[in-house]
């Protein structure tokens, strides 16, 4: 029988155990601090059929083609697709107009330039939305950071910090809002109990629709 490998165990003060399958088919377990490893391994064995089915769903999803950074290639920003246009003699490295403009001089470093741009706009837009929802809900983070996380869209720390992957800026604003609300609620409710989801729903009644969109489309939100 093929063994299912646990990619990572994340321990916190949460009360329940969560099995999380990431977009790259990795199994991450979130568990209370003192949960024994052998207990988690046995749980994975018991849930083997469910895990295998979910992994198969992920693997069956079409994989986006690796970016080549050529004219006409599509890049997402706030849920809208923009074509890459490489131009000679422009005064900036990269800019968003009707298309995503890239200086010809920067083509050899295109990936780094594009990611730097994404991080810059994410720093502004995501922080603005997080601050807005913080005022609306009363959940006040001590800091808001944009990270390079590849397997998590957002996270919240026990000391009141919230973090968001720069890749989130590719998603539509309503999806960004969902991830923001999710992490802000975690500042008060650390687990994924019914109480947690009730609090999320009180802010975003259609959160399940947004959550599904993110699960269905997360593979294309990358470069």
C-alpha positions in Angstrom: 0.0 0.0 0.0 1.4 3.3 -1.0 2.3 5.5 1.9 1.0 9.1 2.1 3.8 11.5 3.0 3.2 14.4 5.4 4.9 17.4 3.9 4.7 19.6 7.0 3.2 19.7 10.5 2.3 23.2 11.7 1.7 23.3 15.5 -0.2 26.1 17.2 -2.6 26.8 20.1 -5.5 25.6 18.0 -7.8 23.0 19.4 -8.5 20.9 16.3 -6.5 19.1 13.7 -6.8 20.1 10.0 -5.5 18.2 7.0 -4.7 20.7 4.3 -3.9 19.7 0.7 -2.1 22.5 -1.1 -2.3 23.3 -4.8 0.9 21.4 -5.5 -0.5 18.2 -3.9 1.4 18.5 -0.6 -0.2 17.4 2.7 0.1 19.9 5.5 -1.3 19.1 8.9 -2.2 21.9 11.4 -2.4 20.5 14.9 -2.5 21.5 18.6 0.9 22.0 20.1 1.2 18.7 22.0 -0.3 16.3 19.4 2.0 13.2 19.1 3.4 12.6 15.7 2.3 8.9 15.8 -1.3 10.1 16.4 -1.1 12.3 13.3 0.4 9.5 11.2 -2.4 7.1 12.3 -5.0 9.8 11.4 -3.5 10.0 7.9 -3.8 6.3 7.6 -7.5 6.4 8.6 -8.2 9.2 6.2 -6.1 7.6 3.4 -9.0 7.1 1.0 -10.2 10.7 1.4 -6.7 12.1 1.0 -6.0 10.0 -2.1 -9.3 11.2 -3.7 -8.5 14.9 -2.9 -4.9 14.5 -4.3 -6.3 13.0 -7.4 -8.7 15.9 -7.8 -5.7 18.3 -7.6 -3.5 16.3 -9.9 -6.3 16.2 -12.5 -6.6 19.9 -12.7 -4.8 21.3 -15.8 -1.4 22.8 -14.9 -0.8 26.3 -16.2 2.1 26.6 -18.7 5.3 28.0 -17.3 5.7 31.7 -18.2 8.1 32.5 -21.0 7.8 36.3 -20.7 7.1 36.9 -24.3 4.9 39.4 -26.2 1.2 38.6 -25.8 1.6 36.3 -22.8 -1.2 36.7 -20.2 -0.7 38.0 -16.6 -3.4 38.4 -14.0 -3.9 41.5 -11.8 -7.0 41.9 -9.6 -8.7 39.1 -11.5 -8.2 40.7 -15.0 -5.9 39.3 -17.6 -3.4 41.7 -19.2 -1.2 41.0 -22.2 2.6 41.4 -21.8 3.9 44.0 -24.2 7.7 44.4 -24.5 8.8 47.8 -25.6 12.1 49.4 -26.5 13.0 52.8 -25.1 10.3 53.2 -22.3 11.4 55.2 -19.2 10.4 52.6 -16.6 11.1 48.9 -16.1 7.5 47.9 -16.0 4.1 49.6 -16.0 0.4 48.7 -16.2 -1.6 50.4 -18.9 -4.0 48.7 -21.3 -1.3 46.0 -21.3 1.5 45.1 -18.9 4.4 47.0 -20.4 8.0 45.6 -19.9 11.2 47.4 -21.0 13.2 45.4 -23.6 16.3 46.0 -21.5 14.7 44.1 -18.7 13.7 41.0 -20.6 16.7 38.9 -19.4 15.5 39.6 -15.8 11.8 39.6 -16.7 10.7 37.2 -14.0 12.4 39.2 -11.2 11.0 42.5 -12.6 7.4 41.2 -12.8 7.5 39.7 -9.3 9.0 42.9 -7.9 6.1 44.8 -9.5 3.5 42.4 -8.1 5.0 42.7 -4.6 4.9 46.5 -4.9 1.2 46.7 -5.9 0.3 44.0 -3.4 1.9 46.1 -0.6 -0.4 49.0 -1.4 -3.7 47.3 -2.4 -3.8 44.5 0.0 -2.7 46.6 3.0 -5.4 49.2 2.1 -8.1 46.6 2.0 -6.9 45.0 5.2 -6.9 48.3 7.0 -10.4 49.0 5.7 -11.8 45.6 7.0 -9.9 46.1 10.2 -11.8 49.4 10.8 -15.1 47.7 9.7 -14.8 44.7 12.0 -12.7 45.9 14.9 -10.1 43.1 14.4 -6.9 45.1 14.6 -3.6 43.5 13.5 -0.3 44.7 15.0 1.3 44.5 11.5 0.4 43.6 7.9 3.1 42.0 5.8 3.3 40.9 2.2 5.3 37.6 1.9 6.7 35.2 -0.7 4.6 32.3 0.7 3.9 29.7 -2.0 1.6 27.4 -0.2 -0.6 29.8 1.9 -2.6 32.8 0.7 -2.6 34.3 4.2 -1.7 33.6 7.8 -2.0 35.1 11.2 0.4 35.0 14.0 -0.3 34.5 17.8 1.1 38.0 18.4 -1.4 39.7 16.2 0.3 39.8 12.9 -1.3 39.0 9.5 0.5 38.0 6.4 -0.5 37.7 2.8 1.3 36.2 -0.2 2.1 38.6 -3.0 0.4 36.2 -5.4 -3.0 37.1 -3.9 -2.9 40.4 -5.9 -3.6 38.4 -9.1 -7.0 37.4 -7.7 -10.3 39.4 -8.0 -10.8 41.9 -5.2 -13.7 39.9 -3.7 -11.3 37.0 -3.3 -8.6 39.1 -1.8 -11.3 40.4 0.6 -12.2 36.9 1.6 -8.6 36.0 2.5 -8.2 39.2 4.4 -11.4 38.6 6.5 -10.3 35.0 7.1 -7.0 36.1 8.6 -8.5 39.0 10.6 -11.1 36.7 12.2 -8.2 34.4 13.1 -6.8 37.1 15.3 -9.7 36.4 17.7 -10.7 32.9 16.8 -7.6 30.8 16.2 -9.3 27.5 15.1 -11.7 26.6 12.2 -14.6 25.9 14.5 -18.2 26.6 13.6 -17.8 29.8 15.6 -15.0 30.9 13.4 -17.0 30.3 10.2 -20.0 32.0 11.7 -17.9 35.1 12.3 -16.6 35.1 8.7 -20.1 34.7 7.4 -21.3 37.6 9.5 -18.9 39.8 7.5 -19.0 38.0 4.1 -22.3 36.1 3.8 -21.2 34.6 0.4 -17.7 33.5 1.7 -18.3 29.9 0.5 -18.6 31.1 -3.1 -15.4 33.1 -2.8 -13.6 30.2 -1.0 -14.6 27.8 -3.9 -13.4 30.2 -6.5 -10.0 30.3 -4.8 -9.7 26.5 -4.6 -10.8 26.1 -8.2 -8.4 28.8 -9.6 -5.4 28.9 -7.3 -3.1 27.2 -9.8 -3.4 30.0 -12.3 -2.5 32.6 -9.7 1.2 32.2 -10.2 4.0 32.9 -12.6 
